[in-house]
Amino acid sequence: MKHNFYIRKTKNDTVFNLFKKKNSNIQQEWQTKGSEYASAVNEMVRFADEHGWDNWKGKDPSDDRTHLAQAVLALLKEANEKGETQKFRQDFPPAHAPLTGLMNNNSQSICQLQFIEGQKVVFLTGSPYEQRQAFLLNGSELLELDENIRAIGKSKIGAVFAIAVKNKITTTQGWQGEIIAEFTLSEDSGHGITEMIPFNDGKKILLTTAEGIFILSRQGEQMIHPVADEDDEEWSPNIDMENATISDDNQLIIAGDQCSDYRVLDPEGNQIGTIGPQSSYPHYCLFSKDGSQLLTNSCHFYNGISIGVDTDKLNGISIPAYEENGDFILLDDQMRVYSGVAASTYYILGDAYGYIRAIDKNGKTLWRHHLGSSISGMAISDDEQTLWVGSYSGMLHKLHLGMGQDSHTIGNGNHSEEFRIIFWKTELKPLFW
């Protein structure tokens, strides 16, 4: 008997084929429009760099993929469940702009990134006044840490870590290493920790909060900024745009906020100089890797000005606000800086518009790379080949510097993104993309 073997199309087969075709159409549109948008933005910025923004007469590029966002997010969740995120990333190269409508009341900051070793970093999600969650990322393996961790810091030299759990801060030699010291937070400084930097010996901590900036030591808690106004009965230490840093040798502390100049302090918190903002408000500060220069940034709305001051001039310095001065050089006149790291010969700064930019100590821009949303944290590997960047979009990006970029990259840094992780409040678990 002769048999005819065939496959009969069922209703489910038809639905599957339609679904597959629909996904194929979404993928094609996502890829085509994404590549065109990145190319157009890169060309516009290249023109502006060469000829100035005032001479740009073209139309601002628009990313017209917002209508695909819900479908792409659903496919991303499916890929995470099936362990197929690498293939998904090839089919749907990551993008920021199409997803902005999904971020309302959903995104959160990725902050206090600290490099541990190899491909391992630790970081927090959430603002100082929210219930935070700490994570450890080792390669592509993500581990959720103790829910009571409120802040994580690292020394400038020597890999001393500080972890705040409830009202206690513990410093250790290395990540989860031998305990060096323990500090108990008072009610004043314990509300929300913006940043903390342990001294290199682990026996003191520079603590930045919206209720003041402190030095913690065995002697207790010393507020070093702001300066109390004894004639004002209603004075309080509450500050905005609070920011502070310490030099690698721990001999200089810089502290500032929205209503003050930058104050240069010695290791005991005594003022030895002032640096006035060159834009409206002090916003961020960072020492160069070799310790020879201090960068201070001041902001006005989403823009800002960064200046560089030789470190050996800081003792006794007095730079007036909003005036050209021979004691500093202009490093950048565009960025409102939210976060940064110091590499061997340059800074990497993250701004309000979602760009990270490399700038050397003379103010030369080396490259730029766009991620989307204001940058909230950064960490760089010791070999300076890997950069982790967090943003207020609720995304953590892992970049390999100088390893090549694809057609969907906005920027000229030639950097390869290995993956990004989405930490959104309404998602049950982080999503790798």
C-alpha positions in Angstrom: 0.0 0.0 0.0 1.3 3.4 -1.0 1.2 6.1 1.7 1.2 9.8 1.3 3.0 11.4 4.2 2.1 15.0 4.8 1.8 17.6 7.6 -1.6 19.1 8.0 -1.8 22.7 9.0 -3.8 23.2 12.1 -5.3 26.3 13.7 -2.3 26.4 16.1 0.2 26.1 13.2 -1.4 29.1 11.6 -1.3 31.1 14.8 2.3 30.2 15.3 3.3 31.2 11.8 1.5 34.5 12.1 3.2 35.2 15.4 6.6 34.3 13.9 5.9 36.6 10.9 4.8 39.4 13.2 8.0 39.0 15.3 10.1 39.0 12.2 8.5 42.3 11.1 9.1 43.8 14.5 12.7 42.7 14.4 13.3 44.2 11.0 11.7 47.5 11.8 13.5 47.7 15.1 16.9 47.0 13.5 16.4 49.3 10.5 15.0 52.3 12.3 17.5 51.9 15.2 20.5 51.8 12.8 19.2 54.8 10.9 18.6 56.8 14.1 22.0 56.1 15.5 23.7 57.1 12.2 21.7 60.3 12.0 22.5 61.3 15.5 26.2 60.6 15.1 26.3 62.6 11.9 24.6 65.6 13.6 27.0 65.5 16.5 30.0 65.1 14.3 28.9 68.2 12.3 28.3 70.2 15.4 31.8 69.3 16.8 33.3 70.5 13.5 31.2 73.5 12.7 29.3 74.4 15.9 25.7 73.8 16.9 24.6 77.2 15.6 25.5 76.1 12.1 23.4 72.9 12.2 20.3 73.5 10.1 19.2 70.0 9.7 16.3 68.3 11.4 16.9 66.7 14.8 16.8 62.9 14.4 13.8 61.1 15.9 13.7 57.5 17.1 10.3 56.3 15.8 10.1 52.9 17.6 8.0 53.8 20.6 5.1 51.8 19.3 7.3 48.7 19.4 8.4 49.0 23.0 5.7 46.9 24.7 6.2 44.0 22.2 10.0 44.1 22.5 9.8 44.2 26.3 7.5 41.1 26.2 10.0 39.3 23.9 12.8 40.3 26.2 11.1 38.8 29.2 10.5 35.6 27.2 14.2 35.5 26.2 15.2 35.9 29.9 13.0 33.0 30.9 14.4 30.8 28.2 18.0 31.8 28.7 18.2 33.2 25.2 19.3 36.8 25.9 22.4 36.7 23.7 20.4 35.8 20.7 17.7 38.3 21.6 20.4 41.0 21.8 21.5 40.2 18.3 17.9 40.3 17.0 17.0 43.4 18.9 20.0 45.6 19.7 19.4 47.6 22.9 18.0 51.1 22.8 17.0 53.7 25.3 14.7 56.2 23.6 11.9 53.8 22.6 11.5 52.6 26.2 11.3 56.0 27.9 7.5 55.8 28.1 7.7 52.6 30.1 10.1 54.1 32.7 7.6 56.5 34.3 7.5 55.7 38.1 9.3 52.5 37.2 13.0 53.4 36.8 15.5 53.9 39.6 19.1 54.9 40.0 21.9 52.4 39.9 24.5 53.9 42.2 27.6 53.4 44.4 29.2 51.1 41.9 32.5 49.7 43.3 35.0 47.5 41.5 36.1 44.4 43.4 38.4 42.4 41.1 38.4 40.7 37.7 34.9 41.1 36.3 33.2 41.6 39.7 31.5 44.8 40.9 29.0 45.6 43.6 26.3 48.3 43.5 22.9 49.5 44.8 19.6 50.3 43.3 17.4 53.1 44.6 17.9 56.6 46.0 19.2 57.4 49.6 15.7 57.7 50.9 14.2 54.6 49.3 14.5 51.0 50.3 17.6 50.0 48.5 18.8 46.7 47.2 22.5 45.7 46.9 23.7 43.4 44.1 27.0 41.7 43.3 27.7 41.2 39.6 30.4 38.6 38.7 30.8 38.4 35.0 27.2 37.8 33.9 26.2 36.2 37.2 24.0 38.4 39.4 23.6 37.9 43.1 21.2 39.7 45.4 22.8 40.7 48.7 21.4 41.5 52.2 18.3 43.7 51.9 19.5 45.7 54.9 22.5 47.1 53.1 22.1 50.9 52.8 25.4 52.0 51.3 28.7 50.6 49.9 31.9 52.5 49.6 35.5 51.8 48.6 38.8 53.5 49.5 40.8 55.4 46.9 43.9 53.1 47.5 44.1 49.7 49.1 40.7 48.1 48.4 39.2 48.9 51.7 35.4 48.5 51.6 32.7 50.0 53.8 29.3 48.6 54.1 26.4 50.3 55.9 23.8 47.9 57.4 21.0 49.7 59.2 22.8 52.2 61.6 26.3 50.5 61.5 29.1 50.9 59.0 31.9 48.3 58.9 35.2 48.6 57.0 37.0 45.6 55.8 40.3 44.9 54.1 39.1 43.7 50.7 35.5 42.6 49.8 34.1 40.6 52.8 37.7 40.6 54.2 39.0 41.1 57.7 37.2 43.7 59.7 39.1 46.9 60.3 36.7 49.1 62.2 33.0 49.6 63.0 31.1 52.9 63.3 27.6 53.6 64.6 25.6 56.2 62.8 23.8 59.0 64.7 20.3 59.9 63.9 21.5 63.1 62.1 23.7 61.3 59.5 21.7 58.1 59.3 18.7 59.1 57.2 20.1 58.6 53.7 23.7 58.1 52.5 24.5 59.7 49.2 28.1 58.4 49.2 30.7 57.2 51.6 34.5 56.8 51.1 36.6 55.0 53.6 40.0 56.4 54.3 42.8 54.1 52.9 43.5 52.7 56.4 39.8 51.9 57.0 39.8 53.8 60.3 37.9 56.9 59.1 35.1 57.5 56.7 34.0 60.5 54.6 30.2 60.3 54.7 28.0 62.4 52.4 24.3 62.9 53.2 21.6 65.5 52.6 21.8 66.3 56.3 25.5 67.2 56.1 28.9 65.8 55.2 30.8 64.1 58.0 34.1 62.5 59.0 33.5 59.3 61.0 36.3 58.1 63.3 36.8 56.5 66.7 36.3 59.9 68.2 32.8 60.0 66.8 31.0 61.9 64.1 32.3 65.3 63.0 30.3 67.5 60.6 32.7 69.2 58.2 30.1 70.7 55.8 28.1 72.9 55.8 29.4 75.5 58.2 26.9 76.4 60.9 25.5 79.9 61.0 25.4 80.6 64.7 23.5 83.9 64.2 20.7 82.1 62.4 18.3 80.5 64.8 16.6 78.6 62.0 19.8 77.3 60.5 19.8 73.6 59.6 22.5 71.4 58.0 20.1 70.2 55.2 21.7 70.6 51.8 21.0 69.8 48.2 23.4 68.6 45.4 25.6 67.5 48.2 28.9 66.1 46.9 32.4 65.4 48.3 35.6 63.5 47.5 39.0 62.8 48.9 42.4 62.7 47.3 44.1 59.3 46.8 46.6 60.1 49.5 43.8 61.2 51.8 45.4 64.6 52.5 42.7 66.7 50.9 38.9 66.7 51.2 36.6 68.6 48.8 33.0 69.4 49.9 30.3 71.4 48.3 26.5 71.8 47.8 24.0 73.9 46.0 24.4 76.9 48.3 28.1 77.0 48.8 31.5 77.3 47.1 33.6 74.2 47.0 35.6 74.1 50.3 39.1 72.6 50.4 39.7 70.8 53.7 42.6 69.0 55.4 42.2 65.4 56.6 40.8 66.7 59.9 38.1 68.8 58.2 39.8 72.2 58.6 39.2 74.6 55.7 42.3 75.6 53.8 40.8 77.0 50.5 37.7 77.7 48.5 36.8 77.2 44.8 33.8 79.2 43.5 31.5 77.6 40.9 31.9 78.8 37.3 28.3 77.8 36.6 25.4 78.2 39.0 25.8 75.4 41.6 28.6 73.0 42.7 27.5 69.5 41.6 30.4 67.1 41.3 34.2 66.8 42.1 36.9 64.3 41.3 40.7 64.0 41.6 42.7 62.7 38.6 44.3 59.3 38.8 47.8 60.6 39.4 46.5 63.1 42.0 47.9 66.1 40.2 44.6 67.8 39.4 41.2 68.4 41.0 38.1 68.6 38.7 35.1 70.5 40.0 31.8 70.7 38.1 29.0 73.2 38.6 25.7 73.1 36.9 22.9 75.2 35.5 19.8 73.1 34.6 21.1 70.2 32.4 24.3 71.9 31.4 27.5 72.8 33.4 31.1 73.8 33.5 34.1 71.7 34.7 37.4 73.3 35.7 40.7 71.7 36.6 42.9 73.0 39.4 46.5 71.8 40.1 46.5 69.9 43.4 49.6 71.7 44.7 47.8 75.0 44.5 44.8 73.9 46.7 46.3 74.8 50.1 45.4 78.4 50.5 43.6 78.8 47.2 40.7 81.3 46.7 39.0 81.1 43.4 36.0 83.5 43.0 32.8 82.3 41.5 31.9 83.1 37.9 35.3 84.8 37.1 38.1 83.7 34.8 41.2 83.0 37.0 44.7 81.9 36.3 44.5 79.2 39.0 42.3 76.9 36.9 41.8 75.7 33.3 38.5 75.1 31.6 38.0 71.4 31.0 34.4 71.3 29.7 31.6 73.9 29.2 28.7 71.6 28.4 28.2 68.8 31.0 26.2 68.7 34.2 28.3 65.9 35.7 26.5 63.3 37.8 29.3 60.6 38.1 32.8 59.9 37.0 35.9 57.8 37.2 39.6 58.7 36.8 41.5 56.6 34.4 45.3 56.7 34.0 45.4 59.7 31.6 41.8 61.0 31.5 38.5 61.3 33.2 35.3 59.5 32.2 32.4 61.7 33.1 28.6 60.9 33.0 26.2 63.8 32.3 22.6 64.7 32.6 21.8 63.8 29.0 22.9 60.2 29.3 26.4 60.6 27.7 29.7 59.4 29.1 32.7 61.3 27.8 36.4 60.9 28.1 38.3 64.2 28.7 42.0 64.6 29.4 43.5 66.9 32.0 43.9 69.7 29.3 40.2 69.7 28.4 40.5 67.7 25.2 37.5 65.5 24.5 38.7 62.0 23.5 35.4 60.3 22.9 31.7 60.2 23.8 29.2 57.3 24.1 25.5 57.7 24.7 23.5 55.4 27.0 20.4 57.4 27.8 19.1 59.0 31.0 21.3 60.8 33.5 24.3 58.8 34.6 24.1 57.8 38.3 27.2 55.7 38.9 30.4 54.2 37.4 33.2 51.8 38.1 36.2 50.8 36.0 38.4 47.7 36.2 42.0 48.0 37.3 43.2 47.3 33.7 40.8 50.1 32.5 39.4 47.8 29.9 35.9 47.3 31.4 33.5 50.0 32.5 30.2 49.5 34.3 27.8 52.4 34.1 24.5 52.9 35.9 21.8 55.4 35.0 18.6 56.8 36.5 16.7 54.8 33.8 17.2 51.8 36.0 19.8 50.2 33.7 23.3 49.0 34.3 25.6 48.8 31.3 28.7 46.7 31.0 31.1 48.1 28.4 34.4 46.9 27.0 36.4 50.0 26.1 37.9 50.2 22.6 36.6 46.8 21.5 34.4 48.0 18.6 30.9 49.4 18.3 28.0 48.3 16.2 25.7 50.3 13.9 23.2 51.0 16.7 25.8 52.8 18.9 25.5 56.5 19.4 29.0 57.8 20.0 32.5 57.7 18.7 34.3 55.8 21.4 34.5 52.4 19.6 33.1 50.7 22.7 31.4 47.3 22.8 28.5 46.8 25.2 28.4 43.2 26.4 25.0 43.5 28.0 22.8 45.8 30.0 20.5 44.9 33.0 17.1 46.5 33.6 16.2 47.0 37.2 12.6 48.3 37.1 10.4 48.6 40.2 7.5 46.7 38.7 9.6 43.8 37.4 9.8 40.7 39.6 13.4 40.2 38.7 16.2 42.1 36.7 16.1 41.6 32.9 19.4 41.0 31.0 19.5 42.5 27.5 
